[in-house]
Amino acid sequence: MSSENLEKSLESIVNILNDEKQTILIVDDEENNLQLLKRTLRGGYNIITAHNGIEALDVVKNQGDKISLIVSDQKMPQMEGTEFLKEVRKINPSIIKILLTGHVDTDIIVSAINDCDLYQYILKPFEPEELKIAVENGIDKYILASHNKIFYSELRDLFYKTIRAISNALDTRDSYTNGHSLRVTLYSMILARELNLDEEYLENIEIAGLLHDIGKIVIPQNILCKNGKLTDEEFMVMKSHPSIGEKIVLNIKSLKMISTWVKSHHEKWDGRGYPEGLKGTEIPLAGRIIALADTYDAMTSTRPYRTALSHEVAMAEIERCIGTQFDPDLGKMFVSLSDKIDEARKNPEAVYQKYSVLCKNIDFKIPSEFTPAS
């Protein structure tokens, strides 16, 4: 995380904590009640008013990011308070919700708590001091939640930037593979999204793609960058990187699930891969996906011992190895995505953010040097 981004985040937190005038939306269909609520809460807050649920809903849709708390009457024409607050929860669940009701109806109260994520209900006629305390406590809860949300976002941002930094550092150990991990991740995401996998699984595949070669961190430079064919002994050392990668990832608590994916990206459908010789569906789905992307990028990138193959030749080779090296269904799908893969190969910077899950939550820009050498 850059010092500039950290400074902006801290500034946001300070602004939240120091904001003397949090915004409150008051909703009541009776003008006298509305004015009483305004008088009770005046001075300490920015007050917005609405005369019914429909009008208030429009306010939330347009200004929901500015509203900290809502005080709503229950019995109103067109849309009752609970119905309105239920819709508010869908639009902005972080807004604190207080319901005013003139009747003790257990069913309504239980429904409001469960369906609206109600913070508190207050019986009418209300005591002004009781309402003030409820609002003050609700605002405190909102500020604390906002505070935690910002820190969580920054921690998440730092976590993924660290992963990317590790990935980039690995790739730059060898000038010929610079950007390899990111491109492998991009091709993996294109295929994974075609499978309609859920967002959490896609996010984990993205992390696994970025870290799939992390085990190479211990491979000697003279083997990693050798300008020629590896000896049998050197190849055995190189083949250890998936198992080493698994051990490294296992030490990161939140990434344990993807450790087997990292380990399995050199396994083959027919069982002739390494390190365990897994066969068919014994290989994790993510491992089979990354294997296709990894092989394609290796073929379309220039290496010390050969120049890059064309996209067409690489795709023909992928197709030839379907059912032996690659999962038959995934292999066919990868080939069917040929145009998308080629577009990504030519311009990964523009394409990555289209398929990434991580990019939705963090500031992410791919340097132009991630375009494969050719």
Summary of the structure (lengths in Angstrom):
residues: 374
radius of gyration: 28.1
end to end distance: 32.3
largest distance: 88.8
contacts: 1194
relative contact order: 0.08
helix: 62%
strand: 9%
